[in-house]
């Protein structure tokens, strides 16, 4: 998750960028403890971590890099990180019991609670961690805090509180330490060593990802995880599945961008999770195809709009084509979690490498930022996947537990 968060910070940002570490950490955890429903868990993890991406924190970082506002910035980042981790952890915990009515009710209570916190705390700026004068940003952290509490309460009422409570608590602690501590690293670095041109923001992201991932791993290890549900379901023909994957992906992006409410991704993400509990074969596309599409669209945007390397039409056409091919790949190889994790990881690294290479500063960016960072980290992860972890099944519709190959250390 440390690598995933570093990539997320460079690829798109926002909720769709945050799906990268969410999907990656679920795949990694399920490799260590094989489960047949890993695609479903990855979908809940991608959406759950993605929700926090709707929070704004850039101006909060602006506080922590100045000595006179350091402590207020530290408090804001720690709080936002804790909220991010708590809500993500609760949603991941919900993914162990993906019953349609339970998920639908969870999405409803999260949406209502978010609206209450947003309207009565964030919108009137009762407690505000952004700049109130220079381009003030609309915050949503209080809404998401209430959403996490409401979701926990609803799951307790439904008799499904565990393991969501443990994951939420671990996420709250890990997220708070990670975002607050990472922000402190950046702030103190810029305050005391302003002459050093170091990538403090990236160090903050790596630290957050490390702490957040460690917290989720701890919760995974110390939770009595529910057994996989044996719910076989016939999947449609490949061409029809790809059509539905395209509909799901396009719908999620369009609704998230065009729904006129501050927490549009939470609303649409909750609806998407309900949909995949009804049609479980779509879970892999919500977890992986949507995540990859966000990466491809990000590169097209930077190629055509940010760096003006060419016309937008062909750039976005290539992004759509790449997403279609990736969707086909997921249909073909969705029973191999290791392979899926590795392909998704290297797709993100390739996006980052190309973005650095097409930057106005040229190829020097690749050597400076990527060769000593993303590429080496991804190579280390690939080595671990190939040398310490065997392949595990990630097909949520597998008819027999024996179909999942054993995993473990050599």
N, C-alpha and C positions, 0 to 999 in steps of 0.2 A: 504493500500500500504506500510505502515511502516513495517508490518509483512512480506509482500511479498518480500520486498527488503532485509530484514534481511535474509530470506530464500534463496533468490537469491545469496547473497554473500557467502552462504555456499554450495549451490547446483550447481556445475558445472561452474558457472560464464559464461562469454561469452554471445552471443546473445540468445541462447536457455534458459539459466538460467534467463535472463532478461524478457523472456516471462511470467514468473510466476507473477510478480507484475502487468504486463500489463493486463493479463487476469483477475486477481483478482480485480483490480480497476474498470474495465469495468463492471464486474458482480455486484459489490457493488453499483456503480452509477445507474445501470439500476434497481436495487431493490428499490432504493429510488424514482426513477421516471420511472415507468414501460414502457417498450417498447417491441414490438414484435420482433424487429430485434437485440436483445442483442447479439446473437451468432455472427452476422456479426460485430457488434461493438467490441466485444471481440476479434475477429480475427484481426481487424485493430489495436486494442490497443496492443495485444500481439506482432504482427510484428513490429509496430511502436516503442514500447519501446525496443523490442529486437534489433533493428538496432543499437542503441547506444552502445550495448554490444560489438560491434566490435572495439570500441575505446580502446586504451591502456592508463591506468592511474596509474599502480602500481609504476612506477618510479617517477611519479609526486607526489604521496603520499610520496615517499622517500625524496623529497625536503622539504615537509611541516613539516616533523618530525625533521628537523634540523634547529637550530636557524638562521644559516647563509644563508639558502636558503628558509626560511619560506614564505616570501612574494611572491617569484616566484612560489613556489608550490601552494600557495593560489590562485594566478591569474590563473594558469593552471587548477586547479580543478574547480574553479568557471566558467571558460570559457567552459570547457568540459561538466560540468553539465548543463549549459545554452543551449549549442548546443544539448545535449541529449534531454532535455525537449522540446526545440523548434521543433525539427524534429518529435519527438514522438507525440506532440500535433497536429502538422499539419496533420500527418497520421491519427490520431484518428478523427480529424475533417473531413477528406476525407471519413471516414467510414459512415458518415451520408447520403452521396449521392453515394452509391457504384454502379455507372454505369460502365459497362465494359470498354467502350472507354475512359471515364474520368480516370479510374484507370490505364488503360494501358498507357495513355499519361503521367499521374503523375509518374508512375514507370520509364518511359523513361527519363523524364526531371530530376528526382532525380539521376538516374544513370549517366547521362551525367555531371551534375553539380558536383557530387561526384568525378568523374574522373578528372575534371578540378582542383578542389581544392586539391585533392591528388597529382596530378602530378606537379602542379605549386607552391604549398605552403608546403605541408607535406613532399613529397619525397625529395625535396632539403633542407628541414629543415630550411626554412626561419624564422619561429617562432617555436621553439621546446621546449616542456615541459617534455622531458624525458632525460635520461642520455646519452650525446653524445659520451661518452668514453667507459663505461662499459656496454657491451651488449645493444647497442642502439635499441630502439623499433620503428617500423614503425607506425607513427601516422596517423590519418585519420580525425581529428576533423574539419579541414578547409574544407575538402570535404563534410562533413555532414552539416556544416554551410551553404555552398552554396546550398546544396540540399534542406534545409529548405526554403531558400530564393527563389530558383527556383520553388519549389512546390507552395509556396504562390503566386508567380507571375503567374504561370500557372492556378491556381484556380481562380485568379482575372480575368484573360483573359477569362476563361470559364464561368464567372458569378457565381462561387461557392465558393467565398472566405470565406464567413461565414458559419458555425462557426469555420472553420479551423484557421482563423487568431487569434481569441480570444484564442483558445486552444494553439496555438503556442506561443503567447505572454505570457500566463499564465505559460506554460511549461518552457519558457526561464527564467522567473523571479524565479519561484519555483525551477527549476533545478539548476540555478546559486547559489541561496541562500542555497539550500540544500546540494549540493556537496561542495561548497566553505565553508559554515559554518560547515558542518560535518567534512570536512578535517581539519578545524581550531580546532575543538574539539579534534580530534585525535592528531594533531601536538602539540598543547599547552599542552595536557595531557602528552605526552611523553617527551616534553622538560622540563616541570616544575615538573613532578612527575615520573621520570624514575624508582624510586624504587617500584612503585605500579604496580603490574601485572594485570592491568585492560584490558578489551577487547575493546580498543579504536577503532579499525577498525569496530567492530560491532556497536558501538555507531554512527560512521560516517554513516554507511549504514542505520540505523534506522532513523537518522535525515534527510538524503536525501529522504528516502521513505516518511516520514511524510510531508516534504515540497512539494515534487513533487505531492503526492496524494492530499494535500490540494489545490494546484494550479489547478489541473484538476477538483476538486470538485467545486471550485470557477467558473471556466469557464463553467462548466455544469450548474450551477445555474443561471448564468448571460447571457446565450446565448439563442437566439431564435432558438431552435432546430427544424430542419425540421421534418415533420410528417413521421411516418412509411410508407414505400411504400408497397402497397398491391399487391405483385407479387407472387401469388400462383404457386407452381411448384410441380409436382409429384415426390416423392422420390422413389428410387429403393428399391428392397427387402433388408432385413437386411443383408443377406450374401453378396450381391453385394455392399452395402454401406460400410461394413467393409473391403471389398477388395479394394475399392477405397480409403478408409481412410489409409489403409496400404501402398498403392502406394504413396499417397500424403506425408505421414510421412517419409517413406524411401527415397523418392526422395528429399525432402527438406533437410534432414540430409546429404545425400550423395553429393548433389550438393554444399551445403554450405561448406562442408569439402574438396571438390575436385576441385572446380572452381578456376583456378589460377589467382585470382585478389584479391586485398586487401579488397574489399567490397563485397565479395561473398554472404553474407547473405542478404544484401540489394537487390542484383539482384534476388536471388531466392525467397526472401520474397515478392518482388514486383510481380513476376510472380505468386506466390501462391495466392496473393490477387486478381489478375485478374482472376485466375481460379475459385475462390469461388464466384466472382460476376457473373460468367456464370452458375455455378452450386451451388446455394445458400445453398443447404442442406449440402455441404461440409464445410461450415464456422465453424460449431461447432467442427469439427475434427481439423481444423487448429488452432482454439483457445485453445481447451482443450486436444485433443488426442496428438498433437505434443508436447504441453507443458509437459504433463504427461510422455511421452516417454523420453524426455530429463532428467526428474527426475529419471526415472527407469534406464536409461543407465548410469547416473552419479553414482548411487549406485553400479551397476555392475562393473564399472571401479574401484571404490575405493575398493570393495571387492576383486577383482582379481589382479589388477595391483598395486595400491597404498599401500594397507595393506597386500596383498599376503595371503588372507585367504583361497583361493581355486583356482581351475582352471578357466580360463575365459569362456570356452564354456558353462558350466552349468549356470554361473552367467548371461551371456548375454541371454541365452535361457529363464531364468526366467523373465528377463526384457522384452523381446519380448512378452512372454505369458501375463505378467501383462498389457502390453500396449494393447493387443488384448482384454482382459477382460474389460479394461477401455473404449475402443472404443465401446464395446457392451453396457456398462453402459450408455454412452453418447447417444447412439441411443435410449435406453429404457427410459431415464429420462431427455432428453434435454429440455423438457418443464418446468423444475423446476430450476430456476436460483439460488435460495437459496441452494438447495440440491447440485447443481453442484459446487457452490463456496465452500461449506463446505467440500465436498469430495476432491476437488483439494487441498484445504488448508491442510487438515489432511494428505493427501498423501505426501505432501511436508514435513510436520512436522515429519511424520513417517520416511521418508528418512533421515532427519537430525538426528533423534534420533538413528536410526540404525548405521549411520556413526559415531556418537559419541561413541556408544557402542562397535563397532569393532575397534576403534582407539587403537593403541598400549598402550595408557595410561589406557585403560579399562573403567569400569563402572563409575569411578569417573568423567569422562567427561560428562556423562549424567546428574549427579546431578549439576555439576558446570555450564554447559552451557545451557542445555535444560530445566530442571525442573523449573528453575527460568526465563526462557526466552520464547522460542518458544511455549512450551506446555501451559504455563499460558496465553500467548497472544492469542493463537488459541482458548483456552477454553473461553476466554472473548469474542472473535468474535462469537463463536458458541452461547454463551448466548445471545448476542445482536441479532443475526439472528433469534433465536427462540422466543425471548421475546419482541422485538421491531419492527421487520420487518416480514410481512407476505410473503409467497411465491409469486413470480411473474413469468409470462410466459417468457421464453426466446426462444420460437420457432419462427424463422424469417419467417416461411411460414404459420403461423396461418391465417386462412381465415377471422377471424372476430376479431375486437378489443375487443369485449366482452369476448373472450376466455381467455384474460389475467386477472387473479384475481386482485382485487384492493390491493394496498399496503398502508402502512402508519403506523404511531405510534399509539400505543394503548392508 
